[in-house]
Amino acid sequence: MRTVNTLSKAHIYLVIAAIYGLAAVVLGAMGSHTLDLEKGTKLYVLFEQALLYMMIHSLLLIWLSSHLQDSFWIRSAALVLTVGVLLFCGGLLLLVFVGQTIFSWLTPVGGSFIILAWLNLVIHGFQKIRSKPQ
């Protein structure tokens, strides 16, 4: 029963990662063709940063989705990364398109979640090193 549950979670994370990647490409195309963001401005830099983080972390989420069975730390990383990318990149994009709002607190919370996801991977890596026979 555990295998079926892990497989379905893997598929969900894979779909979310694909959505993040798709959104980054579509928004990048919109940004270069239809949006009036002047290169070098603060809004342009925030827009580019949101798309870069979304794309890089969509690739990490794809990798994580294929390793969910490895440890609690991988599963935890996948969960907090999914939420972190949504909040961080979503918060930056909200700032670019709408400006300061009452939701501006989402960006640093999302960034903290992304950091936590990477920390989970560090812990997983150290556990793997410790468990290897010398």
N, C-alpha and C positions, 0 to 999 in steps of 0.2 A: 504493500500500500504506500509506503514511503517513497518508493521509486516513481510511482505515478504522480504523486504530489510534487516531487522535485522536478519532474519533466514538465508538468504544466506551468510551474513557476518559471522554468527556463524559457519556455515559449513566450510567456507574458513579458519577461525582461527583454527577450529578443525583439518582440514587436515594439516595445517602448523605445529600445535603442534605435530601431529602424525609423520610428517616428521622429526621434530627435535628429537623426542624420538627415532625413527628408526635410524637416523644418529648417535646418541649417542651410541646406542647399537652396531651397525655395526662397528663404528670406535673403540669402546672399544674392540670388538673381534679382529679386525685387530691389534690393539695396543698390545694385549697380545699374539698374535700368529705369526704375520708376520713382525711387525715393529721392528727395532733394537733400541728401546729406553731403555736406561739403567736406572733402578730404581734409584731415588734419584738425577738424573741430572736435570738441569733447564728445558730442553725440555720435559722431562717426567712429571715434575710438571705442566708445562703449558698445556700439552696434557690432563692430568687428570682434571685440572681445567676447561678447555674448555668443556669436556664431562659432568662434574658435573653440570656446569651452564646450559648447553643445556638441560640436563634431568630435573633438578629442574624447570626450567622455561617453559619447555614443559608442565609439570603438571599444573603450574599456568595458562598457556594459555588455557588449556582445561577448567579449572574452569571459567576463564574470558569469554570464548566463550559461556558458558551457562548462563551468567549474563549480556549480552550486553544491554538488555532492561532496566536494573536497573538505569543507569545514564550515563551522558556524561563522567564522570571520569573513569568508567569501560571501555567504548569504547575507550577512549584515552589511557588507560593503555594497552589494548590489542594491539593497533596499535604500540605504542612506544616500547612495549616489543618484538613484532615480529621483528621489525627493529633492536632493541638493541641486541637481541640474535644472529641474523644473523651477525651483524657487530662485536660484541665482540667475540663470539666463532669462527666465521670465521676468524677474525683477529689473534686470538691465534693459530688456526690450520694452518693458512698461515705462521705464524712465525715458528711453529714447522717443517712444511714440506719444506718450501722454505727458511726461514731465513728473515732477515731484508729486506724489500722492500719499495717502495714508498707508499705502502698501509698500512704501519704500524700504521698510524694515525687512522685506523678503530677501533682498539681495545678500546682506551679510549673514543671515540665517542659512540661506542656501550655500553660501561659500563655506560656512562652518561645517555643513553636512558633507560637502565635497572633501574637505580636509579630513573629516572623520572617516570617510570611505577609504581614502589613501592610507590613513593610520591603521585601519582594519587589515589592509593588504600587508602592511609592514609587520603587524603582529602575526598574521598567517605565515609570512615568509620566515620569521624567526622561529615559529613553532616547527616548521618543516626542517629548518636547519638543526634544531635541537633534537628532533626525533630521528634523524639520520644516524645509523650506527657508524662509529668512528673506525 
